[in-house]
Amino acid sequence: MRLNLEQLPAALERGLNAAYLISGDEPLLVGEAVDAVRAAARAAGYSERTVFFIDRSFAWEDLHHATQSLSLFAERRIIELRMPGGKPDKGAEIVAALATNPPPDVLTLVVTEKLDRKASEAAWVQAFAQKGVWLSVWPVSAAALPAWLTARAKLLQLDLEPAAAQLIGTLVEGNLLAAHQELQKLGLLAGGARIGTQLVLQSVADSARYDVFQLAEAAAAGEAARALRVLLGLRSEGIDATLILWALVREIRGLWQARERKRLRSTQRGSAWNLASTPSARALARVETIPLAQLLIEASRTDRIIKGAAAGDAWTAVTRLTAVLAGALQPDLVSGRVV
């Protein structure tokens, strides 16, 4: 059975399964899902818990022995596997058997990072999806974050103004753990009063956690202010300018291919499809107005600057490229340099 976070509480109320797989990269949401399963298990009499951390040197016979032996202290037990890489390798059959042929009085809980498409097709993962429960935890998008914050505030019995939720979302974008902690802090500061933007501005630290794909997607969508804010966050977190340039070029290639497919009335991707992105609907809506050829010229020049083969500051060049892609600046049609 495959579930999402919203479906988990009702599923647990209906009864426990013998095997759970929880995967995702959002620590707060993954942790809360794991806690919910543990709490339901404790209520059902699973009073003993054994945790195994899976790495390359893990002795799989220890897990096999633990699941087959009788407990001296409790009739029902939780066997928890912490598997950061999501690849049990030679222990895959043992893990799969915990879902397909669960030991008596044992609840298995496997916690992993996000599973990509290839990993999701592994036999042991499918065993949990078909015989147990597989809960995929997805991050909250920037657009959905204010609504998530409003709902979370209600759970904490806080009165949060919509504008305050929007502001918190901007300041802690991509970091739900920081968002939750800020709500708790704001609740203490507000003392029961309604939380507005003024209180948020006074207390919320800039805890944003970004990635290079968010930068490229925002720029391609024409969201110049957000794109430049993400770029500033990436720089402050020590992300290499080369990686940022790669993401921007990948997005430009995706836009180029999308424009060519439209011009040729084709659904086929180009030969370099694996080097290109899949642009968002907002990016596609403005693709005809984006100076793609000039952007590639500018990207080439930026690459030379980053590598020290041309004069200039790397971060200035990356910022300029981001601004042109987002429509905040216009490139010179001859040289590709921004004027």
VMD Tcl script that draws the C-alpha trace (Angstrom):
set ca {
  {0.00 0.00 0.00}
  {1.30 3.44 -0.91}
  {0.31 6.37 1.29}
  {1.01 10.07 1.61}
  {1.30 12.06 4.82}
  {-2.35 13.13 4.80}
  {-3.51 9.51 4.60}
  {-1.27 8.16 7.37}
  {-3.37 9.10 10.47}
  {-6.51 7.43 9.12}
  {-4.56 4.36 8.04}
  {-3.05 4.00 11.52}
  {-6.49 4.31 13.10}
  {-7.74 1.43 10.95}
  {-4.95 -0.77 12.27}
  {-1.25 -1.46 12.07}
  {0.58 -3.15 9.24}
  {3.56 -5.39 9.98}
  {5.98 -3.40 7.78}
  {6.44 0.32 7.03}
  {8.83 2.07 4.68}
  {9.11 5.85 5.10}
  {11.25 7.68 2.54}
  {11.98 11.36 1.98}
  {14.49 14.19 2.34}
  {12.44 16.51 4.57}
  {13.67 15.78 8.13}
  {10.72 17.34 9.95}
  {8.01 15.53 8.00}
  {9.86 12.22 7.93}
  {10.46 12.44 11.67}
  {6.81 13.18 12.38}
  {5.67 10.26 10.22}
  {8.07 7.92 12.02}
  {6.87 9.21 15.40}
  {3.24 8.58 14.40}
  {3.97 4.96 13.49}
  {5.93 4.43 16.72}
  {3.13 5.95 18.82}
  {0.51 3.72 17.20}
  {2.75 0.71 17.72}
  {3.28 1.51 21.40}
  {-0.47 1.88 21.86}
  {-0.88 -1.57 20.33}
  {1.57 -3.13 22.76}
  {4.87 -2.95 20.91}
  {6.89 -1.99 23.96}
  {10.42 -2.92 22.83}
  {12.34 -1.13 20.05}
  {15.62 -2.13 18.41}
  {17.34 0.21 15.96}
  {19.84 -0.85 13.29}
  {21.90 1.64 11.27}
  {22.58 0.19 7.82}
  {25.90 0.89 6.12}
  {28.31 -1.08 3.93}
  {29.82 -2.89 6.89}
  {26.48 -3.87 8.43}
  {26.26 -7.51 9.51}
  {22.96 -8.69 8.06}
  {23.03 -11.87 10.11}
  {22.48 -9.66 13.20}
  {19.20 -8.40 11.74}
  {18.12 -11.90 10.75}
  {18.89 -13.18 14.24}
  {17.05 -10.26 15.89}
  {13.88 -10.83 13.88}
  {13.83 -14.58 14.41}
  {14.72 -14.75 18.10}
  {12.15 -14.37 20.86}
  {12.36 -11.29 23.07}
  {13.06 -11.79 26.75}
  {11.40 -8.51 27.75}
  {8.36 -7.96 25.51}
  {5.93 -9.93 23.41}
  {5.79 -7.34 20.66}
  {8.79 -5.51 19.20}
  {9.64 -2.73 16.75}
  {12.62 -3.40 14.49}
  {13.74 -0.06 13.04}
  {16.18 0.12 10.13}
  {17.89 3.44 9.45}
  {19.07 3.19 5.84}
  {20.35 6.62 4.64}
  {21.34 5.50 1.15}
  {18.19 3.48 0.50}
  {20.23 0.54 -0.82}
  {20.43 -2.60 1.32}
  {22.61 -4.27 -1.35}
  {23.26 -7.88 -0.27}
  {20.63 -7.56 2.46}
  {17.82 -6.70 0.02}
  {16.22 -10.14 0.25}
  {16.28 -10.06 4.04}
  {14.61 -6.62 4.09}
  {12.02 -7.68 1.50}
  {11.15 -10.75 3.58}
  {10.26 -8.50 6.52}
  {7.36 -7.22 4.41}
  {6.39 -10.37 2.49}
  {6.81 -12.81 5.38}
  {6.82 -10.71 8.56}
  {8.04 -12.37 11.76}
  {5.35 -12.83 14.40}
  {4.91 -9.97 16.87}
  {7.46 -7.81 15.01}
  {6.71 -4.47 13.37}
  {9.38 -3.41 10.88}
  {9.99 0.29 10.28}
  {12.47 1.23 7.51}
  {13.52 4.89 7.20}
  {15.42 6.10 4.14}
  {16.22 9.23 2.20}
  {14.23 10.03 -0.95}
  {14.21 7.08 -3.34}
  {14.81 7.93 -6.98}
  {13.02 6.16 -9.82}
  {15.58 3.36 -10.10}
  {15.67 2.74 -6.36}
  {11.86 2.78 -6.20}
  {11.73 -0.11 -8.65}
  {13.90 -2.35 -6.46}
  {12.25 -5.60 -5.39}
  {12.54 -4.85 -1.68}
  {10.80 -1.47 -2.09}
  {8.01 -3.03 -4.12}
  {7.61 -5.66 -1.41}
  {6.76 -2.92 1.07}
  {4.48 -1.18 -1.44}
  {2.54 -4.39 -2.12}
  {2.58 -6.22 1.21}
  {3.33 -3.49 3.72}
  {3.06 0.31 3.67}
  {5.29 2.69 1.70}
  {4.98 6.33 2.69}
  {6.77 8.78 0.37}
  {7.37 12.15 2.03}
  {7.56 15.03 -0.43}
  {8.90 18.52 0.35}
  {6.49 21.44 0.55}
  {6.80 23.73 -2.48}
  {7.38 27.47 -2.13}
  {3.85 28.16 -3.38}
  {2.30 25.79 -0.83}
  {4.45 26.87 2.12}
  {2.19 29.70 3.42}
  {-0.79 27.31 3.56}
  {1.39 24.71 5.30}
  {2.47 27.32 7.85}
  {-1.14 28.36 8.47}
  {-2.17 24.76 9.06}
  {0.83 24.14 11.30}
  {0.03 27.28 13.30}
  {-3.49 25.97 13.94}
  {-2.05 22.71 15.26}
  {0.05 24.79 17.65}
  {-3.06 26.85 18.54}
  {-1.55 30.03 17.13}
  {-3.40 32.84 15.36}
  {-1.24 33.62 12.33}
  {-2.08 36.41 9.89}
  {-1.96 35.40 6.19}
  {0.63 38.09 5.49}
  {2.76 36.79 8.36}
  {2.58 33.26 6.93}
  {3.73 34.59 3.57}
  {6.64 36.43 5.19}
  {7.76 33.42 7.22}
  {7.62 31.33 4.06}
  {9.91 33.78 2.30}
  {12.42 33.86 5.15}
  {12.66 30.12 5.83}
  {11.90 28.77 2.36}
  {13.04 25.18 1.90}
  {13.60 24.54 5.62}
  {10.48 23.18 7.30}
  {12.31 22.40 10.52}
  {13.34 26.05 10.83}
  {9.78 27.10 9.96}
  {8.32 24.91 12.70}
  {10.85 26.19 15.23}
  {10.08 29.80 14.29}
  {6.37 29.20 14.80}
  {7.06 27.81 18.25}
  {9.22 30.83 19.07}
  {6.62 33.25 17.72}
  {3.98 31.54 19.84}
  {6.00 32.27 22.96}
  {6.65 35.86 21.91}
  {3.02 36.54 21.00}
  {1.67 35.30 24.32}
  {-1.70 34.41 22.84}
  {-2.03 37.50 20.65}
  {-2.35 37.36 16.88}
  {0.97 36.97 15.06}
  {1.53 39.67 12.44}
  {4.31 40.69 10.11}
  {5.86 43.11 12.58}
  {6.52 40.35 15.12}
  {7.85 38.09 12.38}
  {10.28 40.74 11.16}
  {11.56 41.19 14.70}
  {12.13 37.53 15.44}
  {12.54 35.35 12.37}
  {16.09 34.67 11.23}
  {16.91 34.12 7.58}
  {17.18 30.32 7.65}
  {16.44 29.68 3.98}
  {17.83 26.51 2.46}
  {17.91 26.53 -1.30}
  {19.16 24.39 -4.15}
  {20.42 25.24 -7.63}
  {17.27 23.87 -9.28}
  {15.07 26.31 -7.37}
  {17.27 29.12 -8.66}
  {17.04 28.01 -12.30}
  {13.29 27.35 -12.14}
  {12.56 30.74 -10.58}
  {14.70 32.58 -13.14}
  {13.12 30.72 -16.07}
  {9.65 31.53 -14.71}
  {10.51 35.25 -14.68}
  {10.54 35.49 -10.88}
  {13.55 37.82 -10.76}
  {13.32 38.87 -7.11}
  {12.98 35.28 -5.88}
  {15.73 34.03 -8.19}
  {18.19 36.63 -6.94}
  {17.23 35.91 -3.34}
  {17.87 32.21 -3.90}
  {21.20 33.05 -5.54}
  {22.21 35.09 -2.50}
  {21.24 32.18 -0.25}
  {23.29 29.74 -2.32}
  {26.31 32.00 -2.18}
  {26.02 32.43 1.59}
  {25.85 28.64 1.97}
  {29.10 28.22 0.05}
  {27.65 26.63 -3.10}
  {30.21 26.70 -5.91}
  {29.48 29.11 -8.77}
  {30.24 26.33 -11.26}
  {27.32 24.26 -9.97}
  {25.00 27.25 -10.20}
  {26.10 27.95 -13.77}
  {25.46 24.30 -14.65}
  {21.88 24.53 -13.37}
  {21.22 27.74 -15.27}
  {22.62 26.33 -18.52}
  {20.58 23.16 -18.02}
  {17.44 25.30 -17.73}
  {18.35 27.35 -20.82}
  {18.88 24.15 -22.81}
  {15.49 22.89 -21.70}
  {13.85 26.11 -22.85}
  {15.69 25.95 -26.17}
  {14.55 22.40 -26.82}
  {10.97 23.25 -25.84}
  {10.95 26.19 -28.24}
  {12.34 24.06 -31.07}
  {9.78 21.31 -30.46}
  {7.05 23.93 -30.67}
  {8.50 25.39 -33.87}
  {8.83 21.97 -35.50}
  {5.54 20.74 -34.03}
  {7.37 17.77 -32.60}
  {7.14 15.86 -29.33}
  {10.66 14.44 -29.61}
  {13.38 15.71 -27.31}
  {16.77 16.56 -28.73}
  {19.82 14.32 -28.63}
  {21.10 16.14 -25.53}
  {17.83 15.71 -23.61}
  {19.63 14.38 -20.55}
  {21.53 17.68 -20.28}
  {18.36 19.78 -20.34}
  {15.59 20.48 -17.86}
  {11.85 20.13 -18.25}
  {10.68 23.75 -18.01}
  {7.68 24.70 -15.91}
  {4.44 25.95 -17.44}
  {5.28 29.51 -16.42}
  {8.67 29.27 -18.08}
  {7.14 27.88 -21.27}
  {4.64 30.73 -21.33}
  {7.48 33.25 -21.70}
  {9.92 31.17 -23.77}
  {9.40 33.26 -26.93}
  {10.51 36.40 -25.07}
  {13.66 34.92 -23.54}
  {16.89 35.73 -25.47}
  {18.17 32.15 -25.42}
  {21.02 32.59 -27.92}
  {22.37 35.60 -26.05}
  {22.00 33.73 -22.77}
  {24.19 30.90 -24.04}
  {26.80 33.45 -25.13}
  {26.62 35.03 -21.69}
  {26.85 31.60 -20.05}
  {29.99 30.80 -22.04}
  {31.56 34.07 -20.95}
  {30.55 33.38 -17.34}
  {32.18 29.96 -17.56}
  {35.45 31.53 -18.69}
  {35.32 34.03 -15.85}
  {34.72 31.30 -13.26}
  {37.68 29.33 -14.64}
  {39.93 32.39 -14.65}
  {40.21 32.44 -18.45}
  {38.50 35.83 -18.73}
  {38.54 38.99 -16.63}
  {35.69 39.63 -14.26}
  {34.11 38.57 -10.98}
  {32.47 35.13 -11.02}
  {29.53 36.03 -8.78}
  {28.83 39.23 -10.68}
  {28.72 37.22 -13.90}
  {26.43 34.55 -12.40}
  {24.14 37.26 -11.00}
  {24.00 38.95 -14.40}
  {23.14 35.69 -16.15}
  {20.38 34.98 -13.61}
  {18.92 38.45 -14.05}
  {18.88 38.17 -17.85}
  {17.16 34.76 -17.73}
  {14.59 36.18 -15.30}
  {13.93 39.17 -17.55}
  {15.31 41.79 -15.16}
  {18.11 42.78 -17.58}
  {18.49 42.75 -21.34}
  {21.61 41.41 -23.12}
  {23.34 43.20 -25.94}
  {22.30 41.46 -29.18}
  {25.80 41.60 -30.64}
  {28.15 40.57 -27.89}
  {25.77 38.93 -25.45}
  {27.02 41.21 -22.69}
  {24.44 42.90 -20.51}
  {23.99 46.60 -21.00}
}
mol new
graphics top color blue
foreach p $ca { graphics top sphere $p radius 0.5 }
foreach p [lrange $ca 0 end-1] q [lrange $ca 1 end] { graphics top cylinder $p $q radius 0.2 }
display resetview
